[in-house]
Each structure stands twice: as structure tokens, then as C-alpha cells.
């Protein structure tokens, strides 16, 4: 039985029965998070939650199913009843890479995207106390001691994991990737000195700016407010990566219900106060609807299939 961590009741006169698309939603909705509490997905869900409740006039419960780099939660939703009462926060490229590379219990096509609302570039960080002042120094140390430097981050077959693999391939080094069940646990271990470096998300660059040293960022352009941090491309390494976040429902969810959810989430995503708060925290706001999200995921899936073939040939 799941542990319900946050329920805010909204007084309505609606019945608590099942109901169909015509009277959706007529009861409580569950917003499932596939990572640890306190991470990016959880914090954004909690920011969205009160606005979603106002829109739907129903309680929205934030719940958790953690494990497998998000795969446990996504698998549960992929095989759940397609009635719109359970939706899940999802991450790209995670939901593409995982089914491509291992048996995760779900396929990308089993999750129908509703909206994409946020992006975070990824940065390679060391502690302020680290002896590595530049990326070149970090790479030199990794070459001198193959496998000795540990890079921690959130999950396996995720954006940070792929960034670690690509960094090794592109530079000829060999690091040791240490996966955690979410970014919250990964950053805690990193700040405690349990990993040499961490592929942090851009919001963590902002939040921990006084405790970390950022060696390079995986975006096309420098991060606003951190113009002194070079991109990997500027340093001669063709490493561009980011994590996109959104919400999905099981495949087969009626179009009318998807449209209702899409309308609610886009209203939140386009709220100027929400966007301002995201930017201040280091996020890149997005507002892609269901059809645009589906097309985007298809294009990214093609990109990652080609990238994985390139990495395989490089072995």
C-alpha cells in the first residue's frame, strides 16, 4: 500500500464513484512520482498541486513509487487502468533509454504524454574543496587512475548516466558511475564526500553554488547567471544533454480525459508566476501539449537510437 504524503482536501459536491470521461474528474486524482521525495520531480509536482486542485475542484494526492531509476513507477502506471485518475511524472531520456537497453517492465509507447513542462541541463560538479579546479585537471586525474574517480547521479539509463558514459567515450577516460534512487540522495552523498563528482541538474547548480565548483555544463549555451561556467562544447567535447520532465497517463486513456489533463497542466505551465519561480531556481520552463510532446518524444527516440549505435560502434 502506498504511503500518501500529501493530501489537501477540496470541498466539492461531486460523487466519489468511478465516472467516465463525461464527468471527469469526479473523485481524487493521484500524481505519482517515480523518484525520491525532495528531488526535481517531487518539488515541481508540489508546486503544481494546489493549482491543479483549483482547476479540477478535486483533491490531488502526490504519491511515490521509487526504484529502477524511475522504472518501477513508470511500469506501474503503464499497466494501470487508463481512466485518468492516476498520472505520473516522467523524465526524458529515461523513458526512452530504459526500454531500449533492458527489460524495465514497460515500453515508451505505453506511456501517453500529456504535457512537457520543464527542462534541466546537466553540469559536472565537484566540491569547492576538490583539488580539481578545471575540467582538464579532472580528466587528467581520471586518465592517470582509470576507474578511481566516482561520478554519482540519479538512476541508471538516465540523462546523467548517459552523460557519464558519453564523457568517458568522448575523452578516453574511465570513471565509475554510482547511481542513486533520485537526485536528492545523489546530491546528499556528493555533498558528504562519498563521490568524487556529480552530474547535477541546473537547479542544483543554483541551490548549491556556494558548496560546489562546476567544471562544465551540457547545454548549447552558458547557464544564465553562471556565465563563467563553460559548456562542454566550448572545451572541445561534443556533449550536450538535458533532462525534460512532464506528465503521462497509460496508453488507451480516452482523448477527452487527456485533453482535460492537458488543459490543466498547460494552464499551470504557462502561469507567469510558475515560470518565474522555475527560472529563479535554475529550471528552463516548457509548455508542450500532448501532441507536441508525443512528436518530440518520437524525435528524441530516433536520436537516442542513433546515439546508442554510435556508442556501440565506438567500443
Secondary structure, DSSP 8 states (H G I E B T S, - for coil): -----B----------S---GGG---S-EEEEESS-TTSHHHHHHHHHHHHHHHHHTS-EEEEE---GGGHHHHHHHHTS-SSSSEEEEEEETHHHHHHHHS--S--GGGEEEEEEEEEEEEEEEEETT-S--SHHHHHHHHHHSTTTSEEEEE-SSSHHHHHHHHHHHHHT---EEEEESSHHHHHHHHHTTSSSEEEEEHHHHHHTTTTEEEEEE-SSS--TT-TTS-BTGGGT-----EEEEEEEEETT--HHHHHHHHHHHHHHHT-HHHHHHHHHHT-EEEEE-HHHHHHHHHHHHHHHHHHHHHHHHT-
